[in-house]
Amino acid sequence: MSGVRAGLRRAGVALVALLVALVLWEVVKAVVPDTGVHLGTASLLPRTDDRAMPHVWDVLARLGEAESGARDAPTVLAATLSAAVFTLGIALVGWALGVVGGLLLAVLMQRWRVAEHAVLPWVVLSQTVPLVALAPLVVGWGGRLELGPLQWERWMSVALIASYLAFFPVAVGALRGLQSPTAAQVELFRAQAAGWGRTLVSLRLPAAVPHLLPALRLGAATAVVGAIVAEVSTGTRGGIGRLVVSYAQAASGDPAKPWAALLGAAVLGLVAAGVVGLLGLVLRRYRTAEVS
């Protein structure tokens, strides 16, 4: 019951933070001049006119309007939801791959200290590679794969790129958690003739849960970001990434439309992190010392 209350409290805090952000948006729009604030040729604050920063209520109203002038065109909200579900599915596949890879790396680095010294710097270094440069390589590499009767689809490349971002926080968080048991606890298992495998399952993995849950939530959010960026970079259609690009092309004549898609992308990241956060209810018995 306490886990449910904690989840509701976090959801309430997130809702309040969203409302505060919307209020600040309108305050900035009301206070900052339409042309922005400039110091010589440098721009200190951006333009706040209706074309650059539409009102919040205009964006919300645009969600309920038709996407285009076609008779059977869906509403912007319907199109955004459809694209968000598509991207969420790919992001969850990438998240699952990243979790498996991150956990395996963490177990490897915990088991052998030399592996930690050899692998961890490369794990950190891997996150410095820009996705824009990585995406075309992954698409080209995937196109040369032969999976028998299966064909490598473009969405698989997007999922692989999403897993690339998701595995890092999982690997680091899991390693920190697996190393968290005290020397006395480890010695107690050794005194009972417990091998490395039993110690891993009965001691280290339960001790890693408080460290792993925040890493899983962060990995879910980064997987969504990776999926959105990869959709744009690889040209994958049907997702929220391509929808943002498509709507941005109409920004000059319909300024609220791109912001509606961006709002959907932001909510998508929160939903992904919230869904993964439900794992905390299942594993609440191990969360007595959860860290952030």
Secondary structure, 3 states (H helix, E strand, C coil): CHHHHHHHHHHHHHHHHHHHHHHHHHHHHHHCCCCCEEECCEEEECCCCCCCCCCHHHHHHHHCCECCCCCCCCEHHHHHHHHHHHHHHHHHHHHHHHHHHHHHHHHHHHHCHHHHHHHHHHHHHHCCCCHHHHHHHHHHHHHCCCECCECCCHHHHHHHHHHHHHHHHHHHHHHHHHCCCCHHHHHHHHHCCCCHHHHHHHHHHHHHHHHHHHHHHHHHHHHHHHHHHHHHHHCCCCCHHHHHHHHHCCCCCCCHHHHHHHHHHHHHHHHHHHHHHCHHHHCHHHCCCCCC
